[in-house]
């Protein structure tokens, strides 16, 4: 059995990495510190927002599932999606990252 890093730990490490590279990154909603699920709200700096939810692939590796079929959407649409997700899972974390290309520091393939 392998030890799993607490969600809060790896999320904050990614935010620190972004900030050290001059990329805006913010924990906008704190979830369950040890095991809460995660949504990334990627601010494409004028080109809309992309929303990714953390999941696992078929081999159990971290992966990201794109909402809206991966399309960039206006911020109110992204926020409404996140609000619905939080209503289903109040332990959910939300991190916003500001990068025109939609880059983020977290491991995992896009499914």
N, C-alpha and C positions, 0 to 999 in steps of 0.2 A: 504494500500500500504506500503510495507517495503522499507526502504532505502537500497541502494546498495553501497557497498564500492567501491571507485574508483580502477580500475585495478592496477594502479601504486602502490597504498598503500598496497594491499594484496600481490602483487608480491614481493615488496621490503621486506615486513615482512617475507615472506618465505625464501628469500635469506639470511636475517640476522639470521634466525633460523638455516639454514644450516651452515653458517660461525661460529656461536657460538658453533656448535657441531663438528667443524673441517672438514666439508664437503664442497668441492669446489662448489660454485654456483655463476653464473654471469648473469647479464642482458646483452645479446649480441646484442639485438636490442630493442630499445625503440619504443613503439607504442603510440596510443592515450591514454593520461593519465587517462581519466575517464572511458572509456569503450572499449578499444581495445581488440581484441581477443588474445588468448595466445597459443603458442606452447612451449612445454618442449622438450628439446634435452637432453636425459639422456645418459651420457657417462658411459658405463659399464666397464670402466677401463681395456681395452684390449680385451673385449668380444664384441665389436661393440657399436652401438648407437641405442637407441630406441627413437621414436618420438611420442609424445602425443599431441593432440589438445583438447583444452577445449571446452566443449559443455554442454548441459543440458539433463537430462534424461526425460522420459515421464511425470514425476511429477514436472518438473521444478527445480530439484536439480542439483548442479554442478556435472559434470562427465567428463571423459577423453576418447577420441577416439584414439585408437592406429593405427598409420600408418603401412604399411607393415604387416598387420595381427598380429601385436605385436612382430614380429621377430626383432632381433638385425641385423643391417645392417652396412656396412662400412661407415665411416664418409662422403665420397663424396656423397653417396646415400642419407644420412640424410640431408646434406646441399642442395642438388638439390631439395629435397622435400620442404624444408623450403623456398628456393628461389622462387619456383613456387607459394607457398602460399603467400609470400610477394607481388609477382606481382599481385595476385588477390585481396589482401587486404593490402594496404600500411600502415594501422594503427595497424598492427599486432605486438605483443610483442614476443620475443624469449628469453627464459631463459635456460641456460645450467647448469646441475647439474652433478657432478662427484660422482657416487656411484656405486660400483660393483653390487649391487642387484637391481639397478634401482629405489631406494627409492626417494621420493620427499615429501615435507611438505604440499602439497596442497590438500584440501579436494576434494572428488568426487570419485565415483566408476569408475572402468575401464570397458568400454562398449565393 
